[in-house]
């Protein structure tokens, strides 16, 4: 973590050591730089003191099962790049019904992690009736200024405070309820209007994240419905591989020939309009460049833009939705091939996630773990490219990609196996519907005459017609505006209230 609000003293007096109870832990002597001395503590935003019933319950690993209507939510669902919980097979585990504890988790509840990734917070996007939280998660009873508190807890000013308050443990760190003592600055000038501005920005970002998830779900529904409704008159029947099949595929790993894999891929192989392998889709396969320092000579990494640096996209940055969670940059004098508009980036090592690059930045690169699938003009349109990417992600999330990969640590899917990824030949109508949910070009962001009173309504109308790419891009720009606003409040500077962003 880059501490921008924390000051480390060059020397410490004996008197100060005595005041701190003679502790020699260096973290106890850093200072918080917050010029705005008008603040409340987190506890002041709560409608009542925290109770034991606000804390989740541990069920133990013996309660984990393969399938269940009840789920155990872990802190892995809390990520710094999102206001919403990330529900995956690792963050929400099915558990035995007799160990489930009803917690009445409702839309709008704030959940905060006190252990492991301490201080991470999410707001629930819907009711989670069949979910319970782990013993590392508190549900915060907040009624007023919920979104203002949420915005500041998500910000670096809160995380840095908590970081130096919590002792550095050898394994997992435990914050207990120390987060209640963290300071939340309140604007001195134009207080009510400025706080409302923070809340409106936060709500707008949350709305966009919700819509991204909904578009993602609709894409998968389109793919599944098209496959299910257009099957040949043939029923799935599992057969063990023949010697001829083993010879043709040149593979002996059992998962590739498993009933699970054959069952999952059957709707594609039995699709009445046919299918073609990924290698026959009009895509030029290009490996990512190696960025090892022994090859580059000089390499400088940065999490902020520096003129002349390359923007870097790695598979670890790519999310299931086909967006990136953050920006990274590297500086090197060596000439590196850049990503082109319309390229598919596929994480061949570990993640299996993919995205279509749609930015106009022509100084962006990938690394050796992200393979480029570049559409060939007049052989693969942009809409077809986007649909192929979405089908590959669908395969990833239902388990097909994991059955094809080889090796450990999440598996590896090299281009030599791309001919085993079968893409159904969807009609143009379906391809276009899928593509529009991911990318809707030529729509204008309605920022004219936006005020605190009408922005959310106007922005919501835009969200309903925007694709995942546009939703993510506008959400990131609103986050930049929100972070600047919070930074100005912390530093007791003037806050300009406007909703202008450029896409």
C-alpha positions in Angstrom: 0.0 0.0 0.0 1.4 3.4 -0.9 0.7 5.6 2.1 -0.3 9.1 1.0 -2.0 10.2 4.3 0.5 8.7 6.7 3.7 10.4 8.0 6.5 8.4 9.5 8.7 10.4 12.0 12.5 10.4 11.6 13.0 10.2 15.3 11.0 9.4 18.5 11.4 10.9 21.9 11.6 8.8 25.1 8.6 10.7 26.3 6.6 9.6 23.3 7.7 5.9 23.8 6.6 6.2 27.5 3.2 7.6 26.3 2.8 4.6 24.0 3.3 2.1 26.9 7.0 1.5 25.9 6.1 -0.4 22.8 8.8 -0.4 20.1 6.4 -1.3 17.2 7.2 1.3 14.5 3.6 1.3 13.3 2.5 2.9 16.6 4.4 6.1 16.0 3.2 7.1 12.5 0.9 10.1 12.2 -2.3 10.6 10.1 -2.1 13.6 7.8 -5.6 15.0 7.7 -5.7 18.8 7.5 -9.5 18.8 7.9 -10.0 18.5 11.7 -13.7 18.4 11.4 -14.4 14.7 11.5 -16.5 11.9 13.0 -15.5 8.4 13.9 -17.0 5.4 12.1 -18.9 4.5 15.3 -20.7 7.9 15.1 -22.4 6.8 11.9 -23.9 3.7 13.5 -27.5 3.8 14.6 -26.5 1.8 17.7 -23.5 0.1 19.2 -22.3 -3.1 17.5 -23.7 -6.3 19.0 -22.4 -9.9 18.8 -25.3 -10.7 16.6 -23.9 -8.3 14.0 -20.9 -10.6 13.6 -21.0 -13.6 11.3 -20.6 -17.2 12.5 -18.0 -19.8 11.6 -19.4 -23.2 10.5 -16.1 -25.1 9.9 -14.8 -26.9 6.8 -16.7 -30.1 7.7 -19.9 -28.3 6.8 -18.8 -27.6 3.2 -20.5 -29.7 0.6 -20.7 -29.8 -3.2 -24.3 -28.6 -3.6 -26.8 -26.9 -1.3 -29.4 -24.1 -1.3 -27.4 -22.5 1.6 -24.1 -20.6 1.3 -21.3 -19.4 3.5 -20.0 -16.0 2.5 -16.3 -15.4 3.1 -14.1 -12.3 3.0 -12.8 -13.3 -0.5 -16.1 -11.8 -1.7 -14.8 -8.3 -0.6 -12.5 -6.8 -3.2 -11.0 -3.3 -3.3 -12.1 -2.6 -6.9 -15.9 -3.2 -6.3 -18.6 -1.8 -4.0 -20.5 -5.1 -4.5 -19.7 -8.6 -3.2 -18.0 -10.9 -5.8 -19.9 -14.1 -5.5 -17.8 -17.0 -6.9 -17.2 -20.7 -6.1 -14.4 -19.6 -3.8 -16.1 -16.7 -2.0 -19.5 -18.4 -1.4 -19.4 -22.0 -0.4 -22.4 -24.4 -0.2 -22.9 -25.7 3.3 -25.0 -28.3 5.0 -28.5 -26.9 5.8 -28.4 -27.9 9.5 -25.3 -25.6 10.0 -27.0 -22.6 8.3 -27.6 -19.6 10.6 -30.2 -17.1 9.3 -28.9 -13.6 9.3 -31.5 -11.8 7.3 -29.1 -10.2 4.8 -30.9 -7.4 3.0 -30.3 -5.2 -0.1 -28.4 -2.2 1.1 -26.7 -3.8 4.1 -23.1 -2.8 4.7 -20.7 -5.7 5.4 -17.1 -5.1 6.5 -14.2 -7.5 7.0 -12.4 -7.4 10.3 -9.8 -10.1 9.5 -7.6 -11.1 6.6 -8.3 -8.3 4.0 -9.2 -6.0 6.9 -11.3 -3.0 6.3 -12.7 -4.1 2.9 -16.4 -3.3 2.7 -19.3 -4.1 0.4 -22.9 -3.1 0.1 -25.4 -5.9 -0.8 -27.0 -5.5 -4.2 -30.0 -7.6 -3.3 -31.5 -9.8 -0.5 -29.3 -12.8 0.3 -31.8 -14.9 2.1 -29.9 -18.2 1.9 -26.5 -16.7 2.8 -24.7 -16.4 6.1 -21.4 -14.6 6.7 -18.2 -15.8 8.3 -17.0 -14.8 11.7 -14.7 -12.3 10.1 -17.6 -10.1 8.8 -19.6 -7.5 10.6 -22.9 -6.1 9.4 -23.0 -2.4 10.2 -26.2 -0.9 11.5 -26.2 2.4 9.5 -29.3 4.4 8.6 -28.2 8.0 7.8 -25.3 8.9 5.4 -24.8 5.2 4.5 -23.3 6.0 1.1 -21.0 8.7 2.5 -19.6 6.3 5.1 -19.3 3.6 2.4 -17.3 5.9 0.1 -14.8 6.8 2.8 -14.3 3.3 4.1 -13.5 2.3 0.5 -11.0 5.1 0.2 -7.3 5.1 1.0 -7.8 7.5 3.9 -9.7 4.8 5.9 -7.5 1.9 4.9 -4.3 3.6 5.8 -5.6 4.6 9.2 -6.7 1.0 9.9 -3.4 -0.4 8.5 -1.3 1.4 11.1 -3.8 0.8 13.9 -3.8 -3.0 13.5 -0.8 -4.9 14.7 1.2 -6.7 12.0 0.5 -10.4 12.6 2.7 -13.3 11.4 -0.3 -14.8 9.5 -3.8 -13.3 9.3 -4.3 -9.8 10.8 -7.3 -9.2 13.1 -8.8 -5.7 13.3 -11.5 -6.7 15.9 -13.6 -3.5 16.2 -10.7 -1.0 15.8 -12.2 0.2 12.5 -14.8 2.0 14.6 -12.1 4.4 15.8 -11.1 5.5 12.2 -11.8 9.1 11.4 -14.2 10.1 8.7 -13.7 13.8 7.7 -16.8 16.0 7.2 -16.7 19.0 4.8 -16.6 22.3 6.5 -18.0 24.4 3.7 -21.3 23.6 2.0 -21.5 20.6 4.2 -24.9 19.1 3.3 -24.5 19.6 -0.5 -21.0 18.2 -0.5 -21.9 15.2 1.5 -24.9 14.6 -0.9 -22.5 14.9 -3.9 -20.3 12.1 -2.4 -23.4 10.0 -1.9 -24.8 10.5 -5.4 -21.5 9.6 -7.0 -21.2 6.5 -4.8 -24.8 5.4 -5.7 -24.1 6.0 -9.4 -21.1 3.8 -9.3 -23.0 1.0 -7.5 -25.8 1.2 -10.0 -23.3 0.7 -12.8 -21.7 -2.2 -11.1 -25.2 -3.8 -10.7 -26.0 -3.2 -14.4 -22.6 -4.8 -15.4 -23.6 -7.9 -13.5 -27.0 -8.0 -15.1 -25.6 -7.6 -18.6 -23.2 -10.4 -17.9 -26.0 -12.6 -16.7 -28.2 -11.8 -19.8 -25.3 -12.7 -22.1 -25.0 -16.1 -20.5 -28.8 -16.6 -20.7 -28.7 -15.8 -24.4 -26.0 -18.3 -25.1 -27.6 -21.1 -23.0 -31.1 -20.5 -24.5 -29.9 -20.5 -28.1 -28.0 -23.8 -27.5 -30.8 -25.5 -25.5 -33.6 -24.5 -27.9 -31.7 -25.6 -31.1 -30.5 -29.1 -30.3 -30.6 -32.0 -32.8 -32.7 -35.1 -32.0 -30.0 -36.7 -30.1 -29.6 -37.3 -26.3 -26.4 -37.2 -24.4 -24.9 -40.6 -23.6 -21.5 -40.9 -22.0 -19.0 -43.3 -23.5 -15.4 -43.9 -22.5 -12.9 -42.8 -25.1 -11.8 -45.1 -27.8 -8.2 -45.8 -28.8 -8.9 -43.8 -32.0 -10.1 -40.8 -30.0 -7.0 -40.9 -27.8 -4.8 -41.0 -30.9 -6.6 -38.1 -32.5 -6.5 -35.8 -29.5 -3.0 -36.9 -28.4 -3.9 -36.5 -24.8 -4.2 -38.9 -21.8 -5.4 -36.6 -19.1 -8.6 -38.0 -17.6 -10.6 -34.8 -17.2 -10.6 -34.1 -20.9 -12.5 -37.4 -21.5 -14.6 -37.2 -18.3 -18.4 -37.4 -18.2 -18.4 -33.8 -16.9 -16.5 -32.4 -19.9 -18.5 -34.4 -22.4 -21.8 -33.4 -20.8 -20.9 -29.7 -20.7 -19.7 -29.5 -24.3 -22.5 -31.7 -25.7 -25.0 -28.8 -26.3 -22.3 -27.2 -28.6 -21.5 -30.4 -30.5 -25.2 -31.2 -30.8 -26.2 -27.6 -31.9 -28.2 -27.8 -35.1 -26.3 -24.9 -36.8 -23.0 -26.6 -36.2 -19.7 -25.3 -34.7 -16.2 -24.6 -35.6 -13.0 -24.7 -33.5 -11.5 -21.4 -32.3 -8.7 -21.7 -34.8 -11.3 -21.5 -37.7 -13.1 -18.3 -36.6 -11.1 -15.8 -38.6 -8.7 -14.9 -35.8 -5.0 -14.4 -36.0 -3.4 -16.0 -32.9 -0.5 -13.9 -31.5 1.5 -14.8 -28.3 2.0 -12.1 -25.7 5.5 -10.6 -25.3 7.9 -11.6 -22.6 8.5 -8.7 -20.2 11.4 -10.2 -18.3 13.9 -7.6 -17.3 16.7 -9.7 -18.8 15.1 -9.2 -22.2 14.0 -5.6 -21.7 17.2 -4.4 -20.1 15.3 -1.6 -18.2 11.8 -1.9 -16.7 10.1 0.5 -14.3 6.7 -0.4 -12.9 4.1 2.1 -11.9 0.4 2.1 -10.7 0.0 5.6 -12.1 0.2 7.0 -15.6 3.6 8.4 -16.6 4.1 10.0 -20.0 5.9 7.6 -22.3 5.0 4.5 -20.3 3.1 1.5 -21.7 -0.2 0.7 -20.2 -0.1 -3.0 -19.2 -3.0 -5.5 -19.1 -2.3 -8.9 -17.6 -4.7 -11.9 -17.1 -4.8 -11.2 -13.3 -6.3 -7.8 -14.0 -9.1 -9.1 -16.2 -12.4 -9.8 -14.4 -15.2 -12.3 -15.4 -17.2 -9.4 -16.9 -14.5 -8.7 -19.6 -13.3 -5.6 -17.8 -10.1 -4.8 -16.0 -10.0 -4.1 -12.2 -7.1 -1.6 -12.3 -4.5 0.1 -14.5 -0.8 -0.7 -14.5 2.1 0.8 -16.4 5.6 0.0 -17.3 8.4 2.1 -18.7 11.1 0.6 -20.9 13.1 1.9 -23.9 12.5 -1.4 -25.8 9.8 -1.4 -28.5 7.0 -3.7 -27.6 4.1 -4.7 -29.9 0.9 -3.1 -28.7 -2.7 -4.3 -28.5 -5.0 -3.2 -31.3 -8.7 -2.2 -31.1 -10.9 -5.3 -31.3 -8.3 -7.8 -30.0 -9.4 -10.6 -27.7 -7.1 -11.0 -24.7 -7.2 -14.5 -23.3 -5.6 -15.5 -20.0 -4.0 -18.8 -21.1 -2.3 -19.3 -17.8 -4.3 -19.6 -14.6 -7.3 -17.4 -15.0 -8.9 -18.5 -18.4 -10.7 -15.1 -18.3 -10.9 -12.9 -21.4 -11.8 -9.5 -22.7 -12.1 -7.5 -25.9 -9.9 -4.4 -26.1 -12.1 -1.5 -27.1 -10.1 1.6 -25.9 -8.6 4.1 -28.3 -5.3 4.0 -26.4 -2.7 2.6 -28.9 0.1 2.3 -26.3 -1.3 -0.7 -24.4 0.6 -4.0 -24.2 -0.1 -7.4 -22.7 2.4 -10.0 -21.2 3.3 -13.6 -22.1 0.4 -15.0 -20.1 -2.2 -13.1 -22.1 -2.6 -14.5 -25.7 -4.0 -12.2 -28.4 -6.7 -13.4 -30.8 -6.8 -10.7 -33.4 -9.8 -10.5 -35.8 -8.8 -10.7 -39.5 -10.6 -8.1 -41.6 -13.6 -9.4 -43.6 -13.4 -12.7 -41.8 -14.4 -11.8 -38.3 -16.5 -8.7 -37.5 -16.3 -6.9 -34.2 -19.7 -8.2 -33.1 -18.6 -11.8 -33.9 -15.3 -11.2 -32.0 -17.2 -10.0 -29.0 -19.6 -12.9 -29.1 -16.7 -15.4 -29.4 -15.1 -13.8 -26.3 -18.4 -14.1 -24.4 -18.8 -17.8 -25.4 -15.3 -18.4 -24.1 -16.1 -16.8 -20.8 -19.3 -18.8 -20.6 -17.2 -22.0 -21.1 -14.9 -20.8 -18.4 -17.7 -20.2 -15.8 -19.6 -23.4 -16.5 -16.3 -25.5 -16.3 -15.4 -26.4 -19.9 -12.1 -24.4 -20.0 -11.0 -26.1 -16.7 -11.6 -29.5 -18.3 -9.3 -28.6 -21.3 -6.4 -27.0 -19.4 -3.3 -28.9 -18.4 -0.9 -28.6 -15.5 -1.4 -27.2 -12.0 -1.9 -23.7 -10.5 -5.2 -23.1 -12.3 -4.1 -24.9 -15.4 -2.7 -23.7 -18.7 -4.4 -23.5 -22.1 -1.8 -23.0 -24.8 -2.7 -22.1 -28.4 -1.9 -25.7 -29.3 -5.2 -26.6 -27.6 -7.3 -23.8 -29.2 -8.6 -26.3 -31.8 -10.4 -28.1 -28.9 -12.4 -24.9 -28.0 -15.6 -25.3 -30.1 -17.6 -22.2 -30.9 -21.2 -22.7 -32.0 -22.2 -21.1 -35.3 -24.8 -18.7 -34.0 -27.0 -16.7 -36.4 -26.1 -13.0 -36.8 -29.2 -11.9 -34.8 -27.9 -13.7 -31.7 -24.3 -12.6 -32.2 -25.5 -8.9 -32.4 -27.6 -9.3 -29.3 -24.7 -10.7 -27.3 -22.3 -8.0 -28.6 -24.7 -5.1 -27.7 -24.8 -6.2 -24.1 -21.0 -6.0 -24.0 -20.4 -3.0 -26.2 -22.9 -0.3 -27.4 -20.9 2.2 -29.5 -22.2 5.6 -30.5 -24.3 6.3 -27.4 -23.8 9.6 -25.8 -23.3 10.1 -22.0 -26.0 12.6 -20.9 -24.1 15.0 -18.7 -25.7 18.3 -19.8 -27.8 20.0 -17.2 -27.2 17.3 -14.6 -27.7 18.3 -11.0 -27.7 16.6 -7.6 -31.4 16.1 -7.9 -31.6 14.6 -11.4 -28.2 12.9 -12.0 -29.1 9.4 -10.7 -32.3 9.4 -12.8 -30.5 10.5 -16.0 -27.6 8.2 -15.4 -29.9 5.2 -14.8 -31.5 5.7 -18.2 -28.0 5.6 -19.8 -27.1 2.5 -17.9 -30.1 0.6 -19.3 -28.9 1.0 -22.9 -25.1 0.9 -22.3 -22.9 -2.2 -22.7 -20.6 -3.6 -20.2 -17.6 -1.7 -21.7 -19.4 1.7 -21.5 -20.7 1.0 -18.0 -17.2 0.1 -16.7 -15.6 3.1 -18.4 -18.1 5.6 -16.9 -17.9 3.9 -13.5 -14.1 4.2 -13.5 -14.4 7.9 -14.4 -16.9 8.5 -11.6 -14.6 6.7 -9.2 -11.8 9.1 -10.2 -14.1 12.0 -9.5 -15.2 10.5 -6.2 -11.7 9.9 -5.1 -10.7 13.5 -6.0 -13.7 14.8 -4.0 -12.8 12.7 -1.0 -9.2 13.9 -1.2 -10.3 17.5 -1.3 -12.5 16.9 1.8 -9.6 15.3 3.6 -7.3 18.3 2.7 -10.0 20.8 3.5 -10.1 22.1 -0.1 -12.9 23.4 -2.2 -15.1 20.7 -3.7 -16.4 21.5 -7.2 -19.8 19.8 -7.7 -20.2 18.7 -11.3 -20.8 15.5 -13.2 -18.8 16.1 -16.3 -16.8 13.0 -17.5 -15.4 12.3 -21.0 -15.9 8.9 -22.7 
